[in-house]
Amino acid sequence: VQFVESGGGLVQPGGSLRLSCTGSGVPIDAEIMTWHRQVPGKAREWVATLFPGGATFYADSVKGRFTVSRDEAKNTMYLTMDSLQTEEAAVYYCKQHESTAWGKGTQVTVSL
């Protein structure tokens, strides 16, 4: 079982970005999937959760700006991030809720 994050990059403050989390070895729509992020020097923080039935939950700091979704045909989960702020520059990770394994993540830089 493996999940690979991609889609990170440089975006200006107020801009948008869509991250992808592609799974192999397990159908992503059968798992509770989560997004997290980590700023250097700080603890990793939870961002969002997507349940198999489609329910979604978000950290208060991103509610209304971030949207988690999935494409079952591509076995991929997405995190669409709008109105990004400079302090949200971080490495973003996805994983199964029950798993303790972390992938390499994808770097998001928010800067002019």
PLY file of the C-alpha trace (Angstrom):
ply
format ascii 1.0
element vertex 112
property float x
property float y
property float z
element edge 111
property int vertex1
property int vertex2
end_header
0.00 0.00 0.00
1.42 3.35 -1.01
0.21 6.92 -1.41
2.10 9.51 -3.44
1.46 13.22 -3.08
1.95 15.63 -5.97
0.84 19.00 -7.26
2.76 21.26 -4.96
4.52 24.35 -6.18
4.81 28.09 -5.89
1.65 30.17 -5.64
1.08 33.80 -4.76
-0.85 34.76 -1.64
-4.54 34.54 -2.40
-3.93 31.99 -5.11
-5.10 28.43 -5.54
-3.49 25.04 -5.91
-4.74 21.48 -6.22
-2.79 18.66 -4.63
-3.17 15.02 -5.57
-2.78 11.85 -3.53
-2.63 8.75 -5.69
-2.97 5.38 -4.05
-1.77 1.95 -5.04
-2.58 -1.36 -3.41
-5.86 -0.21 -1.90
-9.02 1.42 -3.24
-8.89 4.96 -1.93
-12.66 5.22 -1.70
-12.73 2.37 0.84
-10.44 4.15 3.26
-10.68 7.07 5.64
-8.13 9.39 4.08
-6.53 12.44 5.60
-4.46 15.43 4.58
-1.85 16.95 6.87
0.79 19.63 6.59
4.03 20.49 8.30
5.92 23.74 8.47
9.65 23.36 9.22
10.23 23.52 12.93
6.59 22.93 13.79
4.48 19.90 14.49
2.59 18.25 11.67
-1.06 19.33 11.71
-4.22 17.76 10.43
-5.94 19.58 7.58
-8.85 17.49 6.33
-10.48 14.06 6.33
-12.47 12.27 3.63
-14.64 9.34 4.61
-15.58 6.44 2.29
-19.17 7.64 2.21
-18.07 11.08 1.07
-18.30 13.02 4.30
-15.57 15.60 4.76
-14.17 17.40 7.78
-11.76 20.31 7.88
-9.55 22.10 10.35
-11.10 25.41 11.35
-8.20 27.29 9.79
-8.98 25.98 6.29
-12.76 25.56 6.44
-14.42 27.32 3.53
-11.19 27.59 1.54
-9.99 24.01 1.15
-11.96 21.19 -0.46
-11.11 17.50 -0.36
-12.45 15.22 -3.08
-11.58 12.03 -4.91
-11.68 10.42 -8.32
-12.33 6.73 -7.86
-11.40 5.86 -11.43
-7.97 7.35 -10.87
-7.75 6.11 -7.27
-6.76 9.64 -6.37
-7.76 12.07 -3.64
-7.42 15.79 -4.13
-7.01 18.82 -1.91
-8.09 22.00 -3.63
-6.77 25.00 -1.78
-8.11 28.49 -2.40
-7.11 31.85 -0.91
-3.77 30.47 0.21
-1.92 32.44 2.84
1.82 32.77 3.30
1.72 30.92 6.61
0.23 27.91 4.82
3.46 27.21 3.02
4.33 23.71 4.14
4.90 20.15 3.07
1.51 18.54 2.55
0.97 14.85 3.18
-1.84 12.36 2.69
-2.35 9.02 4.35
-4.83 6.46 5.50
-6.32 7.48 8.83
-5.26 4.25 10.54
-1.77 4.19 9.12
1.36 5.52 10.79
3.30 5.60 7.54
4.03 8.93 5.91
4.98 9.56 2.31
7.40 12.17 1.03
4.74 14.85 0.78
4.57 17.70 -1.67
5.96 21.18 -1.03
3.65 24.17 -1.22
5.28 27.59 -1.27
3.13 30.70 -0.89
5.08 33.80 -1.79
5.09 36.85 -4.01
0 1
1 2
2 3
3 4
4 5
5 6
6 7
7 8
8 9
9 10
10 11
11 12
12 13
13 14
14 15
15 16
16 17
17 18
18 19
19 20
20 21
21 22
22 23
23 24
24 25
25 26
26 27
27 28
28 29
29 30
30 31
31 32
32 33
33 34
34 35
35 36
36 37
37 38
38 39
39 40
40 41
41 42
42 43
43 44
44 45
45 46
46 47
47 48
48 49
49 50
50 51
51 52
52 53
53 54
54 55
55 56
56 57
57 58
58 59
59 60
60 61
61 62
62 63
63 64
64 65
65 66
66 67
67 68
68 69
69 70
70 71
71 72
72 73
73 74
74 75
75 76
76 77
77 78
78 79
79 80
80 81
81 82
82 83
83 84
84 85
85 86
86 87
87 88
88 89
89 90
90 91
91 92
92 93
93 94
94 95
95 96
96 97
97 98
98 99
99 100
100 101
101 102
102 103
103 104
104 105
105 106
106 107
107 108
108 109
109 110
110 111
